[in-house]
Amino acid sequence: MELIDTHCHLTFEELAGGVEAVVARSKAAGVTEWITVGTDTQQNRKAIELAKKFENMYASVGIHPHDAKDATAETMVELKELAQNEKVVAIGETGLDFHYNYSPHQDQKRVFAQQLKIAAELDLPVIVHCREAFDETMEILEQFGSGVKRVVFHCFSGSAQQAKIVLDKGFHISFTGVVTFKNAGKTRDAAKIVPLDRLMLETDCPYMSPEPMRKQKINEPALMLHTARFLAELKGVDLADFAKAVTATSKVFFGLP
């Protein structure tokens, strides 16, 4: 069985010091490919450099909505340059976060739109962060029409109704260990309606370890197996078949070999 962690932060300090061991544990658990995701200029550079060290590791580059207030025209020029590295397979994570509001809404919207423009120009998929800003996120995506061909809502925690809207637009949905949490009934209802050719898995590590490993404070790719097992059972699919399907979906979405 081979799974792809489509969204991890292996350059964050909780994991960066022991990546070799993290990767080894991941492979042993059947999670054999990784997309390490950038969130600002420094993390974008680190993500690319780390991805170069591992055959089956790729990078995504973006400006997180938390950091949108600091993004200048020069930031976007560099982002576009970094995005053309052969190890980069997506733009993101980018989007809107109206929960923490670390950046003003207008800055978040501006920087999100700028990154969608880069993705359209380079024909790269987009990893979208959306928290308490669903309507606004959809509105900005709508403005780009078919310009951005591949979009995934990462760490999905919305309702089944919102999942249907996302799916109707032709977008993908990615689930983290949150779907295993006891209080995540809404997320499980959403997961039930997402077909396997539009569903992907991620850890979003070092955050949100899945059940039954929630006591492990630092999440890592190896633990994604628990999320896969949980979702396969939820959807009434054999784990091996489920893994094969979502891995194929991920490879097509990100253009992986």
Backbone as CSV, one residue per row, in Angstrom:
resi,resn,N_x,N_y,N_z,CA_x,CA_y,CA_z,C_x,C_y,C_z
1,MET,0.832,-1.196,0.000,0.000,0.000,0.000,0.872,1.253,0.000
2,GLU,0.507,2.193,-0.872,1.269,3.435,-0.940,0.312,4.615,-0.900
3,LEU,0.539,5.508,0.063,-0.275,6.704,0.219,0.581,7.947,0.018
4,ILE,-0.080,9.060,-0.319,0.601,10.343,-0.475,0.052,11.320,0.557
5,ASP,0.932,11.875,1.370,0.544,12.966,2.263,0.590,14.239,1.425
6,THR,-0.589,14.714,1.021,-0.642,15.824,0.070,-0.465,17.196,0.710
7,HIS,-0.309,17.237,2.032,-0.144,18.538,2.683,0.499,18.350,4.053
8,CYS,1.810,18.549,4.085,2.528,18.483,5.360,3.500,19.661,5.425
9,HIS,3.904,19.996,6.632,4.840,21.113,6.831,6.127,20.574,7.460
10,LEU,6.903,19.873,6.648,8.110,19.220,7.159,9.242,20.199,7.431
11,THR,9.064,21.458,7.030,10.088,22.478,7.306,9.798,23.224,8.603
12,PHE,8.652,22.975,9.219,8.347,23.640,10.489,9.242,23.066,11.581
13,GLU,9.542,23.876,12.568,10.577,23.517,13.543,10.286,22.226,14.298
14,GLU,9.001,21.885,14.483,8.667,20.662,15.222,9.185,19.410,14.519
15,LEU,9.349,19.467,13.181,9.747,18.293,12.407,11.081,18.453,11.688
16,ALA,11.483,19.685,11.415,12.626,19.945,10.534,13.928,19.312,11.020
17,GLY,14.086,19.206,12.340,15.338,18.676,12.870,15.508,17.175,12.719
18,GLY,14.426,16.475,12.397,14.522,15.016,12.304,13.822,14.446,11.090
19,VAL,13.924,15.149,9.971,13.170,14.757,8.778,13.536,13.362,8.284
20,GLU,14.801,12.995,8.356,15.219,11.659,7.902,14.431,10.575,8.642
21,ALA,14.329,10.712,9.946,13.601,9.725,10.752,12.103,9.794,10.475
22,VAL,11.583,11.003,10.287,10.161,11.183,9.966,9.820,10.468,8.664
23,VAL,10.675,10.633,7.666,10.467,9.994,6.361,10.558,8.474,6.486
24,ALA,11.498,7.996,7.260,11.656,6.547,7.443,10.417,5.939,8.100
25,ARG,9.891,6.600,9.146,8.681,6.101,9.812,7.485,6.165,8.860
26,SER,7.453,7.198,8.043,6.373,7.366,7.077,6.362,6.221,6.064
27,LYS,7.538,5.921,5.510,7.641,4.822,4.538,7.212,3.499,5.162
28,ALA,7.617,3.284,6.407,7.267,2.032,7.095,5.760,1.895,7.270
29,ALA,5.072,3.040,7.362,3.612,3.028,7.543,2.860,2.993,6.218
30,GLY,3.598,3.052,5.098,2.956,3.005,3.791,2.650,4.362,3.195
31,VAL,3.138,5.416,3.844,2.991,6.773,3.290,4.322,7.110,2.636
32,THR,4.363,7.012,1.303,5.651,6.973,0.605,5.949,8.199,-0.257
33,GLU,5.019,9.150,-0.317,5.257,10.404,-1.035,4.685,11.549,-0.227
34,TRP,5.265,12.737,-0.418,4.913,13.868,0.427,4.953,15.166,-0.378
35,ILE,4.024,16.055,-0.074,4.090,17.426,-0.578,4.242,18.328,0.633
36,THR,5.433,18.924,0.770,5.685,19.817,1.892,5.341,21.230,1.449
37,VAL,4.524,21.880,2.249,3.823,23.090,1.810,4.406,24.345,2.446
38,GLY,4.675,25.330,1.609,5.192,26.615,2.073,4.082,27.559,2.486
39,THR,4.428,28.489,3.371,3.432,29.437,3.889,3.896,30.885,3.813
40,ASP,5.181,31.094,3.585,5.722,32.438,3.394,7.017,32.296,2.599
41,THR,7.660,33.402,2.296,8.838,33.353,1.424,9.924,32.440,1.979
42,GLN,10.212,32.562,3.258,11.263,31.738,3.870,10.901,30.262,3.831
43,GLN,9.652,29.937,4.201,9.218,28.540,4.205,9.145,27.971,2.785
44,ASN,8.808,28.805,1.825,8.780,28.351,0.427,10.155,27.890,-0.021
45,ARG,11.156,28.683,0.293,12.541,28.329,-0.077,12.953,27.039,0.615
46,LYS,12.624,26.943,1.908,12.986,25.746,2.673,12.291,24.502,2.112
47,ALA,11.036,24.665,1.711,10.278,23.530,1.188,10.929,22.975,-0.080
48,ILE,11.354,23.873,-0.954,11.996,23.431,-2.200,13.314,22.736,-1.898
49,GLU,14.119,23.322,-1.021,15.419,22.727,-0.685,15.244,21.350,-0.053
50,LEU,14.242,21.206,0.809,14.000,19.902,1.443,13.525,18.890,0.405
51,ALA,12.624,19.300,-0.460,12.086,18.380,-1.476,13.183,17.857,-2.395
52,LYS,14.203,18.653,-2.620,15.313,18.233,-3.478,16.090,17.062,-2.880
53,LYS,15.984,16.880,-1.565,16.775,15.856,-0.882,16.121,14.471,-0.917
54,PHE,14.834,14.419,-1.288,14.114,13.148,-1.258,13.423,12.918,-2.599
55,GLU,13.599,11.707,-3.108,13.100,11.378,-4.447,11.593,11.593,-4.586
56,ASN,10.831,11.160,-3.605,9.372,11.220,-3.706,8.770,12.371,-2.909
57,MET,9.533,13.421,-2.692,9.018,14.587,-1.991,8.934,15.765,-2.953
58,TYR,7.827,16.498,-2.836,7.593,17.657,-3.692,7.254,18.852,-2.810
59,ALA,7.215,20.021,-3.428,6.942,21.246,-2.672,5.781,22.001,-3.277
60,SER,5.112,22.756,-2.427,4.134,23.739,-2.868,4.573,25.077,-2.285
61,VAL,4.367,26.154,-3.031,4.804,27.474,-2.563,3.620,28.435,-2.534
62,GLY,3.512,29.172,-1.438,2.398,30.106,-1.318,2.573,31.051,-0.154
63,ILE,1.656,31.990,-0.056,1.603,32.916,1.070,0.308,32.646,1.824
64,HIS,0.447,32.173,3.049,-0.698,31.849,3.892,-1.482,33.136,4.201
65,PRO,-2.801,33.035,4.336,-3.568,34.246,4.668,-3.098,34.945,5.937
66,HIS,-2.548,34.186,6.885,-2.019,34.833,8.098,-0.924,35.844,7.760
67,ASP,-0.172,35.569,6.685,0.986,36.401,6.338,0.697,37.380,5.205
68,ALA,-0.559,37.482,4.802,-0.911,38.308,3.643,-0.551,39.780,3.841
69,LYS,-0.657,40.253,5.075,-0.390,41.679,5.334,1.050,42.073,5.012
70,ASP,1.949,41.108,5.009,3.370,41.391,4.766,3.772,41.179,3.305
71,ALA,2.842,40.732,2.477,3.174,40.397,1.090,3.196,41.652,0.217
72,THR,4.326,41.870,-0.451,4.504,43.013,-1.335,4.519,42.541,-2.790
73,ALA,4.647,43.488,-3.696,4.769,43.139,-5.125,5.998,42.259,-5.343
74,GLU,7.082,42.578,-4.617,8.316,41.779,-4.723,8.092,40.346,-4.239
75,THR,7.278,40.200,-3.197,6.944,38.869,-2.684,6.332,38.022,-3.790
76,MET,5.434,38.616,-4.531,4.736,37.880,-5.590,5.657,37.560,-6.765
77,VAL,6.574,38.462,-7.068,7.547,38.193,-8.132,8.400,36.984,-7.758
78,GLU,8.871,36.963,-6.508,9.691,35.825,-6.062,8.876,34.539,-6.024
79,LEU,7.618,34.648,-5.580,6.764,33.459,-5.524,6.629,32.832,-6.913
80,LYS,6.422,33.657,-7.904,6.276,33.137,-9.268,7.567,32.485,-9.750
81,GLU,8.699,33.067,-9.385,9.990,32.475,-9.758,10.176,31.122,-9.083
82,LEU,9.896,31.053,-7.771,10.039,29.801,-7.032,9.100,28.726,-7.580
83,ALA,7.923,29.150,-7.991,6.909,28.204,-8.469,7.334,27.480,-9.740
84,GLN,8.352,28.011,-10.406,8.812,27.391,-11.651,9.925,26.376,-11.429
85,ASN,10.277,26.151,-10.141,11.241,25.105,-9.827,10.640,23.738,-10.142
86,GLU,11.476,22.817,-10.620,10.961,21.509,-11.049,10.351,20.692,-9.912
87,LYS,10.684,21.012,-8.668,10.140,20.283,-7.532,8.779,20.824,-7.067
88,VAL,8.384,21.972,-7.600,7.130,22.600,-7.168,5.963,22.060,-7.979
89,VAL,4.918,21.601,-7.271,3.771,20.992,-7.943,2.466,21.748,-7.697
90,ALA,2.513,22.831,-6.919,1.272,23.565,-6.637,1.582,24.949,-6.069
91,ILE,0.563,25.800,-6.116,0.577,27.088,-5.433,-0.243,26.933,-4.161
92,GLY,0.319,27.397,-3.042,-0.410,27.344,-1.776,0.476,26.901,-0.630
93,GLU,0.137,27.111,0.641,-1.291,27.264,0.750,-1.656,28.748,0.739
94,THR,-2.781,29.004,0.150,-3.294,30.361,0.048,-4.791,30.323,0.315
95,GLY,-5.381,31.469,0.553,-6.818,31.483,0.802,-7.200,32.560,1.786
96,LEU,-8.242,32.271,2.572,-8.785,33.246,3.514,-8.977,32.594,4.876
97,ASP,-8.616,33.328,5.934,-8.823,32.861,7.298,-9.431,33.999,8.100
98,PHE,-10.763,33.937,8.252,-11.478,34.975,8.998,-11.741,34.537,10.439
99,HIS,-11.062,33.455,10.858,-11.154,33.005,12.245,-10.133,33.752,13.103
100,TYR,-8.873,33.688,12.691,-7.819,34.350,13.464,-7.630,35.814,13.060
101,ASN,-7.899,36.118,11.788,-7.763,37.494,11.305,-6.387,38.094,11.597
102,TYR,-5.336,37.294,11.378,-3.981,37.804,11.575,-3.608,38.845,10.519
103,SER,-4.294,38.804,9.381,-4.138,39.825,8.351,-5.514,40.413,8.042
104,PRO,-5.580,41.716,7.718,-6.871,42.317,7.354,-7.508,41.587,6.177
105,HIS,-8.830,41.550,6.158,-9.545,40.810,5.116,-9.153,41.257,3.711
106,GLN,-8.994,42.563,3.525,-8.669,43.062,2.187,-7.298,42.577,1.730
107,ASP,-6.340,42.509,2.652,-5.011,41.984,2.313,-5.102,40.509,1.941
108,GLN,-5.882,39.768,2.725,-6.045,38.342,2.431,-6.643,38.130,1.047
109,LYS,-7.670,38.885,0.728,-8.339,38.738,-0.576,-7.401,39.121,-1.719
110,ARG,-6.658,40.203,-1.516,-5.716,40.665,-2.551,-4.657,39.613,-2.845
111,VAL,-4.060,39.080,-1.798,-2.954,38.132,-1.956,-3.458,36.788,-2.481
112,PHE,-4.644,36.391,-2.070,-5.257,35.170,-2.596,-5.455,35.303,-4.104
113,ALA,-6.033,36.413,-4.528,-6.285,36.629,-5.957,-4.981,36.675,-6.755
114,GLN,-3.961,37.294,-6.182,-2.660,37.362,-6.869,-2.069,35.972,-7.071
115,GLN,-2.238,35.106,-6.083,-1.700,33.745,-6.201,-2.505,32.902,-7.185
116,LEU,-3.803,33.125,-7.237,-4.614,32.432,-8.240,-4.183,32.843,-9.645
117,LYS,-3.822,34.094,-9.806,-3.347,34.582,-11.106,-2.051,33.874,-11.501
118,ILE,-1.137,33.721,-10.539,0.123,33.019,-10.809,-0.156,31.562,-11.183
119,ALA,-1.050,30.929,-10.425,-1.393,29.528,-10.706,-1.966,29.377,-12.114
120,ALA,-2.816,30.319,-12.512,-3.415,30.263,-13.847,-2.348,30.440,-14.922
121,GLU,-1.421,31.369,-14.685,-0.367,31.631,-15.667,0.575,30.443,-15.821
122,LEU,0.832,29.731,-14.721,1.778,28.615,-14.744,1.082,27.255,-14.874
123,ASP,-0.242,27.270,-14.934,-1.029,26.038,-15.020,-0.702,25.081,-13.876
124,LEU,-0.702,25.623,-12.661,-0.460,24.826,-11.463,-1.738,24.712,-10.640
125,PRO,-1.920,23.587,-9.949,-3.066,23.476,-9.036,-2.896,24.394,-7.831
126,VAL,-3.989,24.623,-7.129,-3.996,25.539,-5.985,-4.484,24.821,-4.736
127,ILE,-3.747,24.994,-3.652,-4.129,24.460,-2.343,-4.762,25.591,-1.543
128,VAL,-6.057,25.444,-1.248,-6.820,26.527,-0.630,-7.042,26.280,0.861
129,HIS,-6.702,27.305,1.630,-7.000,27.351,3.066,-8.253,28.206,3.217
130,CYS,-9.289,27.645,3.821,-10.545,28.379,3.982,-11.077,28.153,5.384
131,ARG,-11.083,29.212,6.177,-11.611,29.077,7.538,-12.547,30.241,7.844
132,GLU,-13.790,29.889,8.073,-14.854,30.862,8.367,-14.930,31.949,7.301
133,ALA,-14.692,31.539,6.047,-14.718,32.488,4.935,-15.162,31.777,3.654
134,PHE,-16.105,30.854,3.794,-16.454,29.999,2.652,-17.015,30.802,1.483
135,ASP,-18.004,31.632,1.746,-18.643,32.383,0.659,-17.647,33.302,-0.037
136,GLU,-16.811,33.961,0.752,-15.822,34.890,0.185,-14.772,34.141,-0.644
137,THR,-14.384,32.957,-0.163,-13.413,32.136,-0.904,-13.995,31.705,-2.239
138,MET,-15.223,31.227,-2.227,-15.870,30.794,-3.461,-16.046,31.954,-4.442
139,GLU,-16.334,33.122,-3.900,-16.532,34.305,-4.744,-15.255,34.658,-5.506
140,ILE,-14.115,34.609,-4.813,-12.845,34.929,-5.470,-12.482,33.852,-6.489
141,LEU,-12.696,32.586,-6.141,-12.435,31.502,-7.099,-13.318,31.644,-8.334
142,GLU,-14.547,32.078,-8.107,-15.503,32.260,-9.210,-14.991,33.292,-10.215
143,GLN,-14.305,34.310,-9.715,-13.793,35.374,-10.583,-12.780,34.846,-11.593
144,PHE,-12.124,33.742,-11.254,-11.098,33.188,-12.134,-11.664,32.168,-13.114
145,GLY,-12.945,31.806,-12.921,-13.589,30.889,-13.854,-12.767,29.645,-14.073
146,SER,-12.511,29.339,-15.331,-11.752,28.130,-15.670,-10.250,28.412,-15.751
147,GLY,-9.840,29.624,-15.377,-8.417,29.971,-15.437,-7.569,29.103,-14.531
148,VAL,-8.117,28.792,-13.362,-7.453,27.874,-12.432,-8.189,26.541,-12.533
149,LYS,-7.533,25.554,-13.112,-8.215,24.306,-13.461,-8.331,23.322,-12.297
150,ARG,-7.366,23.340,-11.377,-7.363,22.353,-10.300,-7.258,23.056,-8.952
151,VAL,-8.272,22.841,-8.115,-8.349,23.480,-6.801,-8.672,22.417,-5.770
152,VAL,-7.954,22.432,-4.650,-8.296,21.547,-3.534,-8.526,22.379,-2.285
153,PHE,-9.631,22.117,-1.610,-9.887,22.700,-0.294,-9.208,21.793,0.723
154,HIS,-8.113,22.289,1.290,-7.322,21.446,2.191,-7.885,21.511,3.604
155,CYS,-7.610,20.475,4.375,-8.057,20.389,5.771,-9.546,20.734,5.872
156,PHE,-10.349,20.074,5.052,-11.763,20.437,4.967,-12.470,20.151,6.283
157,SER,-13.195,21.151,6.772,-13.971,20.970,8.000,-15.350,21.578,7.848
158,GLY,-15.754,21.789,6.586,-17.062,22.367,6.318,-18.176,21.338,6.374
159,SER,-19.361,21.783,5.995,-20.541,20.929,6.032,-20.667,20.129,4.738
160,ALA,-21.593,19.161,4.750,-21.874,18.399,3.532,-22.421,19.328,2.447
161,GLN,-23.213,20.315,2.846,-23.753,21.281,1.884,-22.624,22.067,1.212
162,GLN,-21.641,22.503,2.000,-20.493,23.216,1.432,-19.651,22.287,0.559
163,ALA,-19.494,21.037,0.991,-18.747,20.063,0.185,-19.407,19.881,-1.180
164,LYS,-20.726,19.863,-1.206,-21.449,19.708,-2.477,-21.183,20.899,-3.397
165,ILE,-21.146,22.096,-2.827,-20.860,23.299,-3.618,-19.454,23.205,-4.216
166,VAL,-18.503,22.782,-3.400,-17.112,22.622,-3.852,-17.029,21.590,-4.978
167,LEU,-17.693,20.455,-4.773,-17.667,19.384,-5.772,-18.356,19.809,-7.070
168,ASP,-19.455,20.541,-6.940,-20.184,20.998,-8.127,-19.348,21.935,-8.988
169,LYS,-18.372,22.593,-8.364,-17.468,23.478,-9.102,-16.325,22.703,-9.761
170,GLY,-16.261,21.392,-9.481,-15.195,20.580,-10.061,-13.939,20.541,-9.219
171,PHE,-14.025,21.061,-7.987,-12.856,21.115,-7.112,-12.701,19.811,-6.320
172,HIS,-11.539,19.659,-5.693,-11.234,18.502,-4.848,-11.328,18.886,-3.368
173,ILE,-11.393,17.867,-2.530,-11.477,18.064,-1.084,-10.481,17.135,-0.403
174,SER,-9.737,17.694,0.552,-8.725,16.914,1.260,-9.052,16.890,2.758
175,PHE,-8.896,15.710,3.354,-9.223,15.532,4.768,-7.973,15.236,5.594
176,THR,-7.958,15.794,6.788,-6.904,15.539,7.768,-7.437,14.600,8.849
177,GLY,-6.634,14.407,9.886,-7.051,13.601,11.028,-8.243,14.163,11.765
178,VAL,-8.617,15.414,11.488,-9.787,16.018,12.137,-11.032,15.157,11.930
179,VAL,-11.116,14.495,10.766,-12.301,13.687,10.467,-12.470,12.536,11.464
180,THR,-11.393,12.173,12.160,-11.460,11.084,13.144,-11.880,11.567,14.524
181,PHE,-11.921,12.878,14.745,-12.218,13.418,16.076,-13.676,13.150,16.454
182,LYS,-13.918,12.933,17.728,-15.269,12.603,18.196,-16.278,13.710,17.891
183,ASN,-15.827,14.954,17.919,-16.755,16.073,17.728,-16.842,16.528,16.267
184,ALA,-16.340,15.708,15.334,-16.265,16.122,13.929,-17.353,15.478,13.073
185,GLY,-18.560,15.354,13.626,-19.661,14.747,12.887,-19.951,15.457,11.579
186,LYS,-19.871,16.784,11.581,-20.140,17.563,10.371,-19.135,17.221,9.272
187,THR,-17.861,17.081,9.654,-16.814,16.750,8.681,-17.010,15.347,8.138
188,ARG,-17.428,14.413,8.997,-17.684,13.041,8.544,-18.856,13.002,7.556
189,ASP,-19.893,13.810,7.822,-21.023,13.871,6.895,-20.566,14.378,5.532
190,ALA,-19.653,15.324,5.538,-19.101,15.839,4.278,-18.295,14.759,3.569
191,ALA,-17.471,14.039,4.331,-16.608,13.010,3.738,-17.425,11.919,3.047
192,LYS,-18.586,11.646,3.588,-19.426,10.585,3.021,-19.846,10.875,1.583
193,ILE,-19.954,12.145,1.219,-20.463,12.468,-0.117,-19.346,12.754,-1.136
194,VAL,-18.090,12.740,-0.696,-16.991,13.041,-1.618,-16.547,11.757,-2.316
195,PRO,-16.678,11.676,-3.642,-16.242,10.468,-4.353,-14.726,10.322,-4.308
196,LEU,-14.247,9.101,-4.448,-12.814,8.843,-4.285,-11.959,9.505,-5.367
197,ASP,-12.555,9.830,-6.492,-11.757,10.503,-7.527,-11.675,12.010,-7.305
198,ARG,-12.221,12.476,-6.156,-12.110,13.890,-5.802,-11.622,14.067,-4.366
199,LEU,-11.222,12.961,-3.747,-10.844,12.971,-2.329,-9.346,12.728,-2.172
200,MET,-8.730,13.533,-1.311,-7.312,13.340,-1.006,-7.093,13.353,0.503
201,LEU,-5.921,12.876,0.890,-5.561,12.774,2.313,-4.358,13.642,2.622
202,GLU,-4.294,14.097,3.856,-3.156,14.906,4.309,-3.054,14.813,5.824
203,THR,-1.905,15.210,6.328,-1.765,15.324,7.777,-1.898,16.761,8.255
204,ASP,-1.445,17.733,7.435,-1.257,19.117,7.880,-0.321,19.144,9.091
205,CYS,0.542,18.123,9.165,1.462,18.052,10.294,2.400,19.261,10.282
206,PRO,2.827,19.695,11.457,2.855,18.985,12.750,1.593,19.097,13.598
207,TYR,0.486,19.493,12.987,-0.741,19.696,13.757,-1.707,18.518,13.628
208,MET,-2.640,18.435,14.570,-3.848,17.603,14.475,-3.610,16.114,14.257
209,SER,-2.913,15.488,15.164,-2.760,14.030,15.099,-4.134,13.366,15.126
210,PRO,-4.327,12.331,14.300,-5.639,11.656,14.260,-5.831,10.737,15.459
211,GLU,-7.086,10.400,15.714,-7.369,9.307,16.644,-6.842,8.018,16.010
212,PRO,-6.316,7.082,16.772,-6.213,7.062,18.233,-4.877,7.609,18.752
213,MET,-4.255,8.514,17.976,-2.917,9.015,18.313,-2.930,10.475,18.741
214,ARG,-4.072,10.983,19.178,-4.162,12.414,19.494,-3.222,12.848,20.604
215,LYS,-2.833,11.898,21.445,-1.906,12.251,22.530,-0.512,12.530,22.006
216,GLN,-0.227,12.085,20.776,1.065,12.404,20.157,0.962,13.830,19.629
217,LYS,1.515,14.755,20.384,1.297,16.178,20.117,1.841,16.620,18.765
218,ILE,2.949,16.034,18.348,3.514,16.397,17.050,3.074,15.364,16.020
219,ASN,2.186,15.779,15.154,1.704,14.894,14.090,2.797,14.702,13.042
220,GLU,2.749,13.608,12.304,3.730,13.357,11.242,3.094,12.445,10.196
221,PRO,3.671,12.368,8.997,3.047,11.619,7.901,2.700,10.169,8.215
222,ALA,3.510,9.491,9.038,3.226,8.083,9.350,1.830,7.896,9.935
223,LEU,1.343,8.905,10.646,0.050,8.780,11.322,-1.128,8.899,10.358
224,MET,-0.867,9.289,9.116,-1.960,9.434,8.149,-2.646,8.104,7.861
225,LEU,-1.959,7.017,8.134,-2.548,5.691,7.949,-3.843,5.559,8.750
226,HIS,-3.881,6.162,9.941,-5.086,6.093,10.782,-6.253,6.832,10.125
227,THR,-5.961,7.958,9.495,-6.996,8.716,8.794,-7.513,7.919,7.601
228,ALA,-6.582,7.294,6.863,-6.964,6.473,5.707,-7.855,5.312,6.144
229,ARG,-7.462,4.643,7.208,-8.227,3.500,7.694,-9.637,3.935,8.124
230,PHE,-9.706,5.075,8.812,-10.981,5.594,9.301,-11.915,5.930,8.133
231,LEU,-11.386,6.627,7.130,-12.210,7.035,5.999,-12.631,5.844,5.138
232,ALA,-11.741,4.878,4.979,-12.097,3.672,4.223,-13.277,2.966,4.888
233,GLU,-13.215,2.868,6.215,-14.297,2.226,6.966,-15.581,3.054,6.859
234,LEU,-15.457,4.367,6.966,-16.612,5.267,6.869,-17.328,5.104,5.531
235,LYS,-16.535,4.904,4.481,-17.106,4.807,3.137,-17.378,3.366,2.705
236,GLY,-17.077,2.409,3.605,-17.362,1.009,3.315,-16.514,0.440,2.202
237,VAL,-15.242,0.858,2.169,-14.321,0.423,1.119,-13.140,-0.289,1.765
238,ASP,-12.655,-1.341,1.133,-11.454,-2.024,1.604,-10.297,-1.023,1.658
239,LEU,-9.475,-1.067,2.703,-8.405,-0.090,2.890,-7.449,-0.050,1.702
240,ALA,-7.061,-1.204,1.191,-6.128,-1.248,0.057,-6.746,-0.597,-1.186
241,ASP,-8.023,-0.853,-1.416,-8.706,-0.250,-2.564,-8.847,1.260,-2.377
242,PHE,-9.163,1.653,-1.150,-9.294,3.080,-0.834,-7.961,3.790,-1.072
243,ALA,-6.879,3.202,-0.558,-5.554,3.807,-0.704,-5.168,3.939,-2.173
244,LYS,-5.437,2.900,-2.940,-5.107,2.922,-4.365,-5.862,4.041,-5.077
245,ALA,-7.142,4.197,-4.737,-7.982,5.202,-5.398,-7.550,6.620,-5.059
246,VAL,-7.343,6.911,-3.763,-7.005,8.291,-3.393,-5.580,8.647,-3.815
247,THR,-4.706,7.661,-3.880,-3.351,7.912,-4.372,-3.392,8.266,-5.855
248,ALA,-4.201,7.539,-6.608,-4.357,7.845,-8.033,-4.936,9.241,-8.226
249,THR,-5.922,9.584,-7.413,-6.519,10.927,-7.474,-5.469,11.999,-7.221
250,SER,-4.639,11.779,-6.207,-3.607,12.761,-5.835,-2.568,12.918,-6.936
251,LYS,-2.170,11.798,-7.527,-1.158,11.855,-8.590,-1.667,12.637,-9.807
252,VAL,-2.913,12.401,-10.172,-3.483,13.128,-11.309,-3.604,14.615,-10.979
253,PHE,-4.109,14.935,-9.797,-4.322,16.332,-9.408,-3.022,17.125,-9.420
254,PHE,-1.973,16.560,-8.819,-0.702,17.280,-8.704,0.262,17.014,-9.864
255,GLY,-0.132,16.134,-10.785,0.729,15.838,-11.916,1.986,15.091,-11.518
256,LEU,1.863,14.185,-10.549,3.024,13.431,-10.068,3.277,12.226,-10.969
257,PRO,4.535,11.809,-11.066,4.849,10.642,-11.905,4.274,9.346,-11.324
